[in-house]
Amino acid sequence: MIEKIYPMTLDGKNKLEAELEELKTVKRKEIIERIKIARSFGDLSENSEYESAKDEQAFVEGRITTIETMLRFSEIIDNSKSAMDEVAIGRKITFIELPDGEVEEYTIVGSAEADPFSGRISNDSPIAKALMGKKVGDQVIISTPGGDMTIKIMSIE
């Protein structure tokens, strides 16, 4: 079976390792304590505190498994092989939408550390896929679920 590779920045990997440590050492203990307290209330069939704690425990254990898999198959991005003026994972891209002139800025990261609300988009996103390998000044047509948009790359950091 071929496992998925999770490209990520060193910073992204460090954040996942810190989250994993927090989940294993702090969150697990908190949930075990909540379950213990909820059990002391008696009848578990009508015990909402117990059910809530068990649900949270399932979520945390699932997240731990997910993070462990991502870290096991992580690949740290090495941009030293790509030109500094070329769009690549780990780079911050500023572009202007044409013709309306709206300026947008995104950092392209691996899917494991993507957070669109913070301006960090996955390398698997339509925008990132269209931008990869492009240079400052290039005009690019990006196909998105909302329709095509034309942009001009203003800077790459």
DSSP file (Angstrom, degrees, kcal/mol; ACC not computed):
  #  RESIDUE AA STRUCTURE BP1 BP2  ACC     N-H-->O    O-->H-N    N-H-->O    O-->H-N    TCO  KAPPA ALPHA  PHI   PSI    X-CA   Y-CA   Z-CA
    1    1 A M              0   0    0      0, 0.0     2,-0.5     0, 0.0     0, 0.0   0.000 360.0 360.0 360.0 130.4    0.0    0.0    0.0
    2    2 A I        -     0   0    0      1,-0.0     2,-0.2     0, 0.0     0, 0.0  -0.753 360.0-144.8 -88.7 124.6    1.4    3.4   -1.0
    3    3 A E        -     0   0    0     -2,-0.5     2,-0.2     1,-0.1    -1,-0.0  -0.609  21.1-107.1 -88.2 149.1    1.1    6.0    1.8
    4    4 A K        -     0   0    0     -2,-0.2     2,-0.4     1,-0.0    -1,-0.1  -0.525  29.2-132.2 -72.2 138.4    0.4    9.6    1.0
    5    5 A I        -     0   0    0     -2,-0.2    69,-0.2    69,-0.0    65,-0.1  -0.778  12.2-149.0 -91.0 137.2    3.3   12.0    1.5
    6    6 A Y  E     -a   74   0A   0     67,-2.6    69,-2.1    -2,-0.4     2,-0.2  -0.845   9.7-156.3-109.8  94.6    2.6   15.1    3.5
    7    7 A P  E     +a   75   0A   0      0, 0.0   105,-0.5     0, 0.0     2,-0.3  -0.491  28.1 155.5 -69.0 138.8    4.8   18.0    2.3
    8    8 A M  E     -a   76   0A   0     67,-2.2    69,-2.2    -2,-0.2     2,-0.1  -0.992  43.0-103.5-158.4 160.1    5.2   20.7    5.0
    9    9 A T     >  -     0   0    0     -2,-0.3     4,-2.2    67,-0.2     5,-0.2  -0.413  38.5-111.4 -78.5 162.8    7.5   23.4    6.2
   10   10 A L  H  > S+     0   0    0     67,-0.2     4,-2.4     1,-0.2     5,-0.2   0.895 121.5  53.1 -61.5 -39.4    9.7   22.8    9.2
   11   11 A D  H  > S+     0   0    0      1,-0.2     4,-2.2     2,-0.2    -1,-0.2   0.909 108.0  50.4 -61.4 -43.2    7.6   25.3   11.1
   12   12 A G  H  > S+     0   0    0      2,-0.2     4,-2.1     1,-0.2    -2,-0.2   0.894 110.3  49.3 -62.2 -41.0    4.4   23.3   10.2
   13   13 A K  H  X S+     0   0    0     -4,-2.2     4,-2.4     1,-0.2    -2,-0.2   0.911 109.7  51.6 -65.4 -42.0    6.0   20.1   11.4
   14   14 A N  H  X S+     0   0    0     -4,-2.4     4,-2.1     1,-0.2    -2,-0.2   0.893 109.1  50.7 -61.9 -39.6    7.1   21.6   14.6
   15   15 A K  H  X S+     0   0    0     -4,-2.2     4,-2.4     2,-0.2    -1,-0.2   0.903 110.3  49.1 -65.2 -41.3    3.5   22.9   15.2
   16   16 A L  H  X S+     0   0    0     -4,-2.1     4,-2.6     2,-0.2    -2,-0.2   0.905 110.3  51.0 -64.6 -40.4    2.1   19.4   14.6
   17   17 A E  H  X S+     0   0    0     -4,-2.4     4,-2.2     2,-0.2    -2,-0.2   0.894 111.0  48.6 -63.0 -39.4    4.6   17.9   17.0
   18   18 A A  H  X S+     0   0    0     -4,-2.1     4,-2.3     2,-0.2    -2,-0.2   0.903 111.5  49.4 -67.0 -41.2    3.6   20.4   19.7
   19   19 A E  H  X S+     0   0    0     -4,-2.4     4,-2.6     2,-0.2    -2,-0.2   0.918 110.7  50.6 -63.2 -42.8   -0.1   19.7   19.1
   20   20 A L  H  X S+     0   0    0     -4,-2.6     4,-2.4     1,-0.2     5,-0.2   0.919 110.3  49.1 -60.8 -44.8    0.6   16.0   19.4
   21   21 A E  H  X S+     0   0    0     -4,-2.2     4,-2.7     1,-0.2     5,-0.4   0.914 111.6  49.6 -61.1 -43.6    2.5   16.4   22.6
   22   22 A E  H  X>S+     0   0    0     -4,-2.3     4,-2.2     1,-0.2     5,-2.1   0.916 112.0  48.0 -61.3 -45.0   -0.4   18.6   24.0
   23   23 A L  I  <>S+     0   0    0     -4,-2.6     5,-2.0     3,-0.2    -2,-0.2   0.907 116.9  42.2 -63.7 -42.1   -3.0   16.0   23.1
   24   24 A K  I  <5S+     0   0    0     -4,-2.4    -2,-0.2    -5,-0.2    -1,-0.2   0.883 125.1  30.9 -74.6 -39.4   -1.1   13.1   24.5
   25   25 A T  I  <5S+     0   0    0     -4,-2.7    -3,-0.2    -5,-0.2    -2,-0.2   0.801 134.6  16.2 -94.7 -29.2    0.1   14.6   27.8
   26   26 A V  I  X5S+     0   0    0     -4,-2.2     4,-2.2    -5,-0.4    -3,-0.2   0.835 123.2  45.3-108.5 -57.4   -2.6   17.1   28.7
   27   27 A K  I  ><S+     0   0    0     -5,-2.1     4,-2.5     1,-0.2     5,-0.2   0.899 111.3  52.7 -62.0 -44.5   -5.8   16.5   26.8
   28   28 A R  H  ><S+     0   0    0     -5,-2.0     4,-2.4    -6,-0.3    -1,-0.2   0.930 111.2  47.6 -56.4 -46.4   -5.9   12.7   27.3
   29   29 A K  H  > S+     0   0    0      1,-0.2     4,-2.1     2,-0.2    -1,-0.2   0.896 110.6  51.6 -63.7 -41.0   -5.5   13.2   31.1
   30   30 A E  H  X S+     0   0    0     -4,-2.2     4,-2.2     1,-0.2    -1,-0.2   0.919 111.9  46.6 -61.2 -43.7   -8.2   15.8   31.2
   31   31 A I  H  X S+     0   0    0     -4,-2.5     4,-2.6     2,-0.2    -2,-0.2   0.900 109.6  52.9 -68.4 -40.6  -10.7   13.6   29.3
   32   32 A I  H  X S+     0   0    0     -4,-2.4     4,-2.3    -5,-0.2    -1,-0.2   0.905 110.5  48.9 -60.2 -40.7   -9.9   10.5   31.5
   33   33 A E  H  X S+     0   0    0     -4,-2.1     4,-2.5     2,-0.2    -2,-0.2   0.911 110.2  50.8 -65.3 -42.3  -10.6   12.6   34.6
   34   34 A R  H  X S+     0   0    0     -4,-2.2     4,-2.7     1,-0.2    -2,-0.2   0.901 111.1  48.6 -61.2 -40.9  -13.9   13.9   33.0
   35   35 A I  H  X S+     0   0    0     -4,-2.6     4,-2.3     2,-0.2    -1,-0.2   0.914 110.6  51.2 -65.3 -42.0  -14.9   10.3   32.3
   36   36 A K  H  X S+     0   0    0     -4,-2.3     4,-1.2    -5,-0.2    -2,-0.2   0.922 113.1  44.7 -61.7 -44.9  -14.0    9.2   35.8
   37   37 A I  H  < S+     0   0    0     -4,-2.5     4,-0.5     1,-0.2     3,-0.3   0.921 112.9  51.1 -65.2 -44.5  -16.1   12.0   37.3
   38   38 A A  H >< S+     0   0    0     -4,-2.7     3,-1.1     1,-0.2    12,-0.2   0.854 106.0  55.7 -63.7 -34.7  -19.1   11.4   35.0
   39   39 A R  H >< S+     0   0    0     -4,-2.3     3,-1.7     1,-0.2    -1,-0.2   0.845  98.2  62.7 -64.9 -32.4  -19.0    7.7   35.9
   40   40 A S  T 3< S+     0   0    0     -4,-1.2    -1,-0.2    -3,-0.3    -2,-0.2   0.674  87.6  72.6 -69.1 -14.2  -19.4    8.6   39.5
   41   41 A F  T <  S-     0   0    0     -3,-1.1     2,-0.4    -4,-0.5    -1,-0.3   0.584 101.4-134.0 -75.7  -9.1  -22.8   10.1   38.7
   42   42 A G  S <  S+     0   0    0     -3,-1.7    -1,-0.2    -4,-0.2     5,-0.1  -0.806  72.3  62.2 103.6-135.3  -24.3    6.7   38.2
   43   43 A D    >   -     0   0    0     -2,-0.4     3,-0.7     1,-0.2    -3,-0.0  -0.035  55.0-166.5 -42.1 109.7  -26.5    5.4   35.4
   44   44 A L  G >  S+     0   0    0      1,-0.2     3,-1.1     2,-0.2    -1,-0.2   0.703  77.5  72.4 -76.0 -19.9  -24.4    5.8   32.2
   45   45 A S  G 3  S+     0   0    0      1,-0.3    -1,-0.2     5,-0.0    -2,-0.1   0.779 111.1  28.2 -69.2 -24.6  -27.3    5.3   29.9
   46   46 A E  G <  S+     0   0    0     -3,-0.7     2,-0.9     5,-0.0    -1,-0.3  -0.015  91.5 117.2-121.4  28.8  -28.7    8.8   30.7
   47   47 A N    <>  -     0   0    0     -3,-1.1     4,-2.1     1,-0.2     5,-0.2  -0.820  36.6-179.0-105.1  98.3  -25.4   10.5   31.6
   48   48 A S  H  > S+     0   0    0     -2,-0.9     4,-2.6     1,-0.2     5,-0.2   0.835  82.7  56.8 -68.3 -32.2  -24.8   13.4   29.1
   49   49 A E  H  > S+     0   0    0      2,-0.2     4,-2.3     1,-0.2    -1,-0.2   0.910 108.5  47.7 -63.5 -40.8  -21.5   14.3   30.8
   50   50 A Y  H  > S+     0   0    0    -12,-0.2     4,-2.5     2,-0.2    -2,-0.2   0.935 113.0  47.6 -64.7 -47.2  -20.2   10.8   30.2
   51   51 A E  H  X S+     0   0    0     -4,-2.1     4,-2.4     1,-0.2    -2,-0.2   0.903 112.1  50.4 -61.4 -42.5  -21.4   10.7   26.6
   52   52 A S  H  X S+     0   0    0     -4,-2.6     4,-2.4     2,-0.2    -1,-0.2   0.921 111.6  47.2 -62.2 -45.3  -19.8   14.1   25.9
   53   53 A A  H  X S+     0   0    0     -4,-2.3     4,-2.4     1,-0.2    -2,-0.2   0.894 112.0  50.1 -64.8 -40.4  -16.5   13.0   27.4
   54   54 A K  H  X S+     0   0    0     -4,-2.5     4,-2.2     2,-0.2    -1,-0.2   0.890 110.4  50.6 -65.4 -39.1  -16.5    9.8   25.4
   55   55 A D  H  X S+     0   0    0     -4,-2.4     4,-2.2     2,-0.2    -2,-0.2   0.924 111.8  47.2 -63.3 -44.2  -17.2   11.8   22.2
   56   56 A E  H  X S+     0   0    0     -4,-2.4     4,-2.8     1,-0.2    -2,-0.2   0.889 109.8  54.0 -64.6 -38.4  -14.3   14.1   23.0
   57   57 A Q  H  X S+     0   0    0     -4,-2.4     4,-2.6     1,-0.2     5,-0.2   0.916 108.4  49.1 -61.3 -43.1  -12.1   11.2   23.7
   58   58 A A  H  X S+     0   0    0     -4,-2.2     4,-2.1     2,-0.2    -2,-0.2   0.910 112.1  48.9 -63.0 -42.0  -12.9    9.6   20.3
   59   59 A F  H  X S+     0   0    0     -4,-2.2     4,-2.4     2,-0.2    -2,-0.2   0.941 112.7  46.8 -62.2 -47.8  -12.1   12.9   18.6
   60   60 A V  H  X S+     0   0    0     -4,-2.8     4,-2.5     1,-0.2    -2,-0.2   0.911 112.2  49.5 -63.4 -43.8   -8.8   13.4   20.4
   61   61 A E  H  X S+     0   0    0     -4,-2.6     4,-2.1     1,-0.2    -1,-0.2   0.883 111.7  49.9 -64.0 -37.2   -7.7    9.8   19.7
   62   62 A G  H  X S+     0   0    0     -4,-2.1     4,-2.4    -5,-0.2    -2,-0.2   0.908 110.8  48.9 -65.0 -42.1   -8.6   10.2   16.0
   63   63 A R  H  X S+     0   0    0     -4,-2.4     4,-2.8     2,-0.2     5,-0.2   0.893 109.2  52.9 -65.4 -39.9   -6.6   13.5   15.9
   64   64 A I  H  X S+     0   0    0     -4,-2.5     4,-2.6     2,-0.2    -1,-0.2   0.936 110.6  47.4 -59.7 -46.8   -3.6   11.8   17.5
   65   65 A T  H  X S+     0   0    0     -4,-2.1     4,-2.1     2,-0.2    -2,-0.2   0.911 112.4  49.8 -61.0 -43.6   -3.7    9.0   14.9
   66   66 A T  H  X S+     0   0    0     -4,-2.4     4,-2.5     2,-0.2    -2,-0.2   0.933 112.6  46.0 -61.5 -47.6   -4.0   11.5   12.1
   67   67 A I  H  X S+     0   0    0     -4,-2.8     4,-2.8     1,-0.2     5,-0.2   0.913 110.7  52.9 -64.0 -43.1   -1.1   13.7   13.3
   68   68 A E  H  X S+     0   0    0     -4,-2.6     4,-2.3    -5,-0.2    -1,-0.2   0.905 111.3  47.3 -59.7 -40.8    1.1   10.6   13.9
   69   69 A T  H  X S+     0   0    0     -4,-2.1     4,-2.0     2,-0.2    -2,-0.2   0.929 111.8  49.6 -65.0 -45.5    0.4    9.5   10.3
   70   70 A M  H  < S+     0   0    0     -4,-2.5   -64,-0.3     1,-0.2    -2,-0.2   0.905 114.2  45.2 -61.2 -41.3    1.1   12.9    8.9
   71   71 A L  H >< S+     0   0    0     -4,-2.8     3,-1.2     1,-0.2    -1,-0.2   0.889 110.2  54.2 -69.9 -38.2    4.4   13.2   10.8
   72   72 A R  H 3< S+     0   0    0     -4,-2.3    -1,-0.2     1,-0.3    -2,-0.2   0.880 120.0  32.7 -61.8 -38.1    5.4    9.6    9.9
   73   73 A F  T 3< S+     0   0    0     -4,-2.0   -67,-2.6    -5,-0.1    -1,-0.3   0.022  91.8 132.5-109.7  26.6    5.0   10.4    6.2
   74   74 A S  E <   -a    6   0A   0     -3,-1.2     2,-0.4   -69,-0.2    -3,-0.1  -0.448  38.8-161.0 -78.1 152.1    6.0   14.1    6.3
   75   75 A E  E     -a    7   0A   0    -69,-2.1   -67,-2.2    -2,-0.1     2,-0.2  -0.955  17.7-133.6-134.1 114.5    8.4   15.5    3.8
   76   76 A I  E     -a    8   0A   0     -2,-0.4     2,-0.3   -69,-0.2   -67,-0.2  -0.498  27.9-117.0 -71.0 131.9   10.1   18.8    4.7
   77   77 A I        -     0   0    0    -69,-2.2     2,-0.6    -2,-0.2   -67,-0.2  -0.514  24.8-164.0 -74.2 129.5   10.0   21.2    1.9
   78   78 A D    >   +     0   0    0     -2,-0.3     3,-0.8     1,-0.1     4,-0.1  -0.906  11.9 176.3-116.9 101.3   13.4   22.2    0.5
   79   79 A N  G >   +     0   0    0     -2,-0.6     3,-1.4     1,-0.2    -1,-0.1   0.458  59.7  94.3 -83.2  -0.2   13.1   25.3   -1.6
   80   80 A S  G 3  S+     0   0    0      1,-0.3    -1,-0.2     4,-0.0     4,-0.1   0.741  81.5  56.8 -65.7 -19.6   16.8   25.6   -2.2
   81   81 A K  G <  S+     0   0    0     -3,-0.8     2,-0.3     2,-0.1    -1,-0.3   0.618  98.9  70.2 -86.6 -12.5   16.4   23.7   -5.5
   82   82 A S  S <  S-     0   0    0     -3,-1.4     6,-0.1    -4,-0.1     4,-0.0  -0.792  95.1 -96.7-107.0 151.2   13.8   26.1   -7.0
   83   83 A A    >   -     0   0    0     -2,-0.3     3,-1.7     1,-0.1    -2,-0.1  -0.299  28.4-125.5 -62.5 144.7   14.6   29.6   -8.2
   84   84 A M  T 3  S+     0   0    0      1,-0.3    -1,-0.1    -4,-0.1     4,-0.1   0.742 110.4  54.3 -64.7 -23.4   13.8   32.4   -5.6
   85   85 A D  T 3  S+     0   0    0      2,-0.1    51,-0.7    72,-0.1     2,-0.4   0.195  94.2  91.8 -96.2  17.9   11.6   34.2   -8.2
   86   86 A E  B <  S-B  135   0B   0     -3,-1.7     2,-0.2    49,-0.2    49,-0.2  -0.912  83.2-110.7-116.6 138.9    9.5   31.0   -8.8
   87   87 A V        +     0   0    0     47,-2.7    46,-2.5    -2,-0.4     2,-0.3  -0.486  54.2 148.4 -67.1 128.5    6.2   30.0   -7.0
   88   88 A A    >   -     0   0    0     -2,-0.2     3,-1.8    44,-0.2    20,-0.3  -0.947  54.4 -67.2-152.3 167.9    6.9   27.0   -4.8
   89   89 A I  T 3  S+     0   0    0     -2,-0.3    20,-0.2     1,-0.3     3,-0.1  -0.384 119.8  29.1 -61.1 136.3    5.6   25.5   -1.5
   90   90 A G  T 3  S+     0   0    0     18,-4.3     2,-0.3     1,-0.3    -1,-0.3   0.353  95.8 116.0  93.8  -4.2    6.7   27.6    1.4
   91   91 A R    <   -     0   0    0     -3,-1.8    17,-2.3    17,-0.2     2,-0.5  -0.729  63.2-129.4-101.1 148.6    6.7   30.9   -0.5
   92   92 A K  E     -C  107   0C   0     -2,-0.3    65,-2.8    15,-0.2     2,-0.4  -0.846  26.0-162.3 -95.7 127.3    4.4   33.9    0.1
   93   93 A I  E     -CD 106 156C   0     13,-3.8    13,-2.6    -2,-0.5     2,-0.5  -0.926   9.4-166.8-115.6 131.1    2.7   35.0   -3.1
   94   94 A T  E     +CD 105 155C   0     61,-2.4    60,-3.0    -2,-0.4    61,-1.9  -0.975  20.4 165.2-114.2 128.4    1.1   38.4   -3.7
   95   95 A F  E     -CD 104 153C   0      9,-2.7     9,-2.9    -2,-0.5     2,-0.4  -0.936  30.2-132.5-139.5 164.0   -1.1   38.8   -6.7
   96   96 A I  E     -CD 103 152C   0     56,-2.3    56,-2.1    -2,-0.3     2,-0.3  -0.958  22.9-127.2-118.3 133.3   -3.7   41.2   -8.1
   97   97 A E  E  >  - D   0 151C   0      5,-3.0     4,-2.5    -2,-0.4     5,-0.3  -0.607  39.4-105.0 -77.9 136.7   -7.0   40.0   -9.6
   98   98 A L  E  4 S+ D   0 150C   0     52,-3.3    52,-0.7    -2,-0.3    -1,-0.0  -0.886  87.3   2.5-106.6 140.1   -7.6   41.3  -13.1
   99   99 A P  T  4 S+     0   0    0      0, 0.0    -1,-0.2     0, 0.0    -2,-0.0  -0.994 128.4  51.6 -95.1  -2.8   -9.5   43.4  -14.1
  100  100 A D  T  4 S-     0   0    0      1,-0.1    -2,-0.2     2,-0.1    -3,-0.0   0.707  92.8-131.8 -75.5 -18.1  -10.9   44.6  -10.7
  101  101 A G     <  +     0   0    0     -4,-2.5     2,-0.4     1,-0.2    -3,-0.1   0.621  44.2 160.2  85.3  12.8   -7.5   45.1   -9.0
  102  102 A E        -     0   0    0     -5,-0.3    -5,-3.0    -6,-0.1     2,-0.4  -0.563  31.7-142.0 -72.2 126.5   -8.1   43.2   -5.7
  103  103 A V  E     -C   96   0C   0     -2,-0.4     2,-0.3    -7,-0.2    -7,-0.2  -0.750  21.9-178.7 -92.8 133.9   -4.8   42.3   -4.1
  104  104 A E  E     -C   95   0C   0     -9,-2.9    -9,-2.7    -2,-0.4     2,-0.4  -0.948  11.1-160.3-130.8 152.6   -4.5   39.0   -2.4
  105  105 A E  E     +C   94   0C   0     -2,-0.3     2,-0.3   -11,-0.2   -11,-0.2  -0.996  15.2 168.3-136.9 129.2   -1.6   37.4   -0.5
  106  106 A Y  E     -C   93   0C   0    -13,-2.6   -13,-3.8    -2,-0.4     2,-0.5  -0.982  27.5-142.2-138.6 149.3   -1.2   33.7    0.3
  107  107 A T  E     -Ce  92 120C   0     12,-3.0    14,-2.1    -2,-0.3     2,-0.6  -0.960  25.4-135.5-106.4 129.8    1.5   31.4    1.5
  108  108 A I  E     + e   0 121C   0    -17,-2.3   -18,-4.3    -2,-0.5     2,-0.2  -0.764  37.1 160.9 -90.0 123.7    1.5   28.0   -0.2
  109  109 A V  E     - e   0 122C   0     12,-2.8    14,-1.7    -2,-0.6  -101,-0.1  -0.789  43.9 -80.0-132.0 172.2    2.0   25.2    2.3
  110  110 A G    >   -     0   0    0     -2,-0.2     3,-1.6    12,-0.2     4,-0.4  -0.335  48.8-104.5 -70.2 160.7    1.3   21.4    2.4
  111  111 A S  G >  S+     0   0    0      1,-0.3     3,-0.8     2,-0.2    -1,-0.1   0.782 116.5  66.3 -60.2 -28.2   -2.2   20.2    3.1
  112  112 A A  G 3  S+     0   0    0   -105,-0.5    -1,-0.3     1,-0.2  -104,-0.1   0.757 111.7  32.2 -66.7 -24.1   -1.4   19.3    6.7
  113  113 A E  G <  S+     0   0    0     -3,-1.6    -1,-0.2     8,-0.1    -2,-0.2   0.230  86.4 133.0-118.3  13.6   -0.8   23.0    7.6
  114  114 A A    <   +     0   0    0     -3,-0.8     7,-0.2    -4,-0.4    -6,-0.1  -0.403  19.7 166.0 -68.4 140.9   -3.2   24.7    5.4
  115  115 A D  B > > -F  120   0C   0      5,-2.8     3,-2.2    -2,-0.1     5,-2.0  -0.619  13.6-172.2-153.8  86.0   -5.4   27.4    7.0
  116  116 A P  G > 5S+     0   0    0      0, 0.0     3,-1.4     0, 0.0     5,-0.1   0.794  85.0  61.1 -55.9 -31.7   -7.1   29.6    4.3
  117  117 A F  G 3 5S+     0   0    0      1,-0.3     4,-0.1     2,-0.1     0, 0.0   0.708 107.9  45.4 -69.9 -18.2   -8.5   32.0    6.9
  118  118 A S  G < 5S-     0   0    0     -3,-2.2    -1,-0.3     2,-0.2     3,-0.1   0.254 124.9-102.1-104.3   9.9   -4.9   32.8    7.8
  119  119 A G  T < 5S+     0   0    0     -3,-1.4   -12,-3.0    -4,-0.2     2,-0.6   0.695  84.1 126.6  79.9  18.9   -3.7   33.1    4.2
  120  120 A R  E   < -eF 107 115C   0     -5,-2.0    -5,-2.8   -14,-0.2     2,-0.3  -0.922  38.6-173.0-112.8 107.1   -2.1   29.6    4.2
  121  121 A I  E     -e  108   0C   0    -14,-2.1   -12,-2.8    -2,-0.6     2,-0.1  -0.763  25.4-107.1-106.9 149.2   -3.4   27.6    1.2
  122  122 A S  E >   -e  109   0C   0     -2,-0.3     3,-1.7   -14,-0.2     6,-0.4  -0.355  18.5-128.1 -69.6 144.9   -2.7   24.0    0.4
  123  123 A N  T 3  S+     0   0    0    -14,-1.7    -1,-0.1     1,-0.3   -13,-0.1   0.643 112.2  60.5 -65.6 -13.3   -0.5   23.1   -2.5
  124  124 A D  T 3  S+     0   0    0      4,-0.1    -1,-0.3     5,-0.0   -14,-0.1   0.488  82.7 107.0 -90.1  -5.3   -3.4   20.9   -3.6
  125  125 A S  S <> S-     0   0    0     -3,-1.7     4,-2.7     1,-0.1     5,-0.2  -0.356  82.6-115.8 -73.2 154.5   -5.8   23.9   -3.9
  126  126 A P  H  > S+     0   0    0      0, 0.0     4,-1.9     0, 0.0    17,-0.2   0.879 115.3  51.1 -57.4 -39.0   -6.8   25.1   -7.4
  127  127 A I  H  > S+     0   0    0      2,-0.2     4,-1.6     1,-0.2     5,-0.1   0.956 112.8  43.9 -64.2 -50.2   -5.0   28.5   -6.8
  128  128 A A  H  > S+     0   0    0     -6,-0.4     4,-2.0     1,-0.2    -1,-0.2   0.909 111.8  53.2 -63.6 -42.4   -1.7   26.9   -5.7
  129  129 A K  H  < S+     0   0    0     -4,-2.7    -1,-0.2     1,-0.2    -2,-0.2   0.905 111.0  47.1 -59.5 -40.9   -1.7   24.3   -8.5
  130  130 A A  H  < S+     0   0    0     -4,-1.9    -1,-0.2    -5,-0.2    -2,-0.2   0.817 115.3  46.1 -70.3 -29.8   -2.2   27.1  -11.1
  131  131 A L  H >< S+     0   0    0     -4,-1.6     3,-2.5    -5,-0.1   -44,-0.3   0.734  80.7 116.6 -86.4 -23.9    0.6   29.2   -9.6
  132  132 A M  T 3< S+     0   0    0     -4,-2.0   -44,-0.2     1,-0.3     3,-0.1  -0.191  87.1   8.2 -54.1 129.4    3.3   26.6   -9.0
  133  133 A G  T 3  S+     0   0    0    -46,-2.5    -1,-0.3     1,-0.3   -45,-0.1   0.331  99.2 126.4  84.6  -7.2    6.4   27.3  -11.1
  134  134 A K    <   -     0   0    0     -3,-2.5   -47,-2.7   -48,-0.1    -1,-0.3  -0.332  47.2-140.5 -80.7 167.2    5.1   30.8  -12.2
  135  135 A K  B >   -B   86   0B   0    -49,-0.2     3,-2.1    -3,-0.1    18,-0.3  -0.772  32.3 -70.5-125.7 167.5    7.2   33.9  -11.8
  136  136 A V  T 3  S+     0   0    0    -51,-0.7    18,-0.2     1,-0.3     3,-0.1  -0.333 120.3  25.1 -57.0 134.4    6.6   37.6  -10.9
  137  137 A G  T 3  S+     0   0    0     16,-2.8    -1,-0.3     1,-0.3     2,-0.1   0.164  89.7 132.2  94.2 -17.0    4.8   39.4  -13.7
  138  138 A D    <   -     0   0    0     -3,-2.1    15,-2.4    14,-0.1     2,-0.5  -0.421  50.5-141.2 -68.1 141.2    3.1   36.2  -15.0
  139  139 A Q  E     -G  152   0C   0     13,-0.2     2,-0.4    -2,-0.1    13,-0.2  -0.899  24.0-172.0-100.2 134.0   -0.6   36.4  -15.7
  140  140 A V  E     -G  151   0C   0     11,-2.4    11,-2.6    -2,-0.5     2,-0.6  -0.982  22.0-142.4-132.6 136.5   -2.4   33.2  -14.8
  141  141 A I  E     -G  150   0C   0     -2,-0.4     2,-0.5     9,-0.2     9,-0.2  -0.886  22.8-161.6 -96.5 123.5   -5.9   31.9  -15.3
  142  142 A I  E     -G  149   0C   0      7,-3.5     7,-2.2    -2,-0.6     2,-0.7  -0.921   9.1-147.5-111.1 124.5   -7.1   30.0  -12.3
  143  143 A S  E     +G  148   0C   0     -2,-0.5     5,-0.2     5,-0.2   -13,-0.1  -0.818  28.7 169.3 -90.5 117.0  -10.0   27.7  -12.5
  144  144 A T  E >   -G  147   0C   0      3,-1.1     3,-2.3    -2,-0.7   -19,-0.0  -0.795  51.4-102.6-120.6 165.1  -11.9   27.6   -9.2
  145  145 A P  T 3  S+     0   0    0      0, 0.0     3,-0.1     0, 0.0    -1,-0.0   0.793 124.2  54.7 -57.0 -26.5  -15.3   26.2   -8.2
  146  146 A G  T 3  S-     0   0    0      1,-0.3     2,-0.2     3,-0.0    -3,-0.0   0.413 126.3 -86.1 -86.9   1.8  -16.6   29.7   -8.4
  147  147 A G  E <   - G   0 144C   0     -3,-2.3    -3,-1.1     2,-0.0    -1,-0.3  -0.494  61.1 -43.3 117.1 171.9  -15.4   30.2  -12.0
  148  148 A D  E     - G   0 143C   0     -5,-0.2     2,-0.3    -2,-0.2    -5,-0.2  -0.448  50.5-172.6 -75.2 145.2  -12.2   31.3  -13.7
  149  149 A M  E     - G   0 142C   0     -7,-2.2    -7,-3.5    -2,-0.1     2,-0.5  -0.995  15.3-141.2-136.7 145.5  -10.2   34.2  -12.5
  150  150 A T  E     +DG  98 141C   0    -52,-0.7   -52,-3.3    -2,-0.3     2,-0.3  -0.901  25.6 177.2-107.5 132.6   -7.2   36.0  -14.1
  151  151 A I  E     -DG  97 140C   0    -11,-2.6   -11,-2.4    -2,-0.5     2,-0.4  -0.881  23.7-143.3-130.5 162.0   -4.4   37.2  -11.8
  152  152 A K  E     -DG  96 139C   0    -56,-2.1   -56,-2.3    -2,-0.3     2,-0.4  -0.997  26.1-125.4-125.7 126.4   -1.0   38.8  -12.2
  153  153 A I  E     +D   95   0C   0    -15,-2.4   -16,-2.8    -2,-0.4   -58,-0.3  -0.567  28.9 177.3 -74.8 124.1    1.7   37.8   -9.8
  154  154 A M  E     -     0   0C   0    -60,-3.0     2,-0.3    -2,-0.4   -59,-0.2   0.832  60.9  -5.3 -95.8 -41.1    3.1   40.9   -8.0
  155  155 A S  E     -D   94   0C   0    -61,-1.9   -61,-2.4   -20,-0.1     2,-0.4  -0.996  48.0-155.3-155.5 157.0    5.7   39.4   -5.7
  156  156 A I  E      D   93   0C   0     -2,-0.3   -63,-0.2   -63,-0.2   -20,-0.1  -0.995 360.0 360.0-134.0 125.8    7.1   36.1   -4.4
  157  157 A E              0   0    0    -65,-2.8   -64,-0.1    -2,-0.4    -1,-0.1   0.355 360.0 360.0-119.9 360.0    8.8   35.9   -1.0
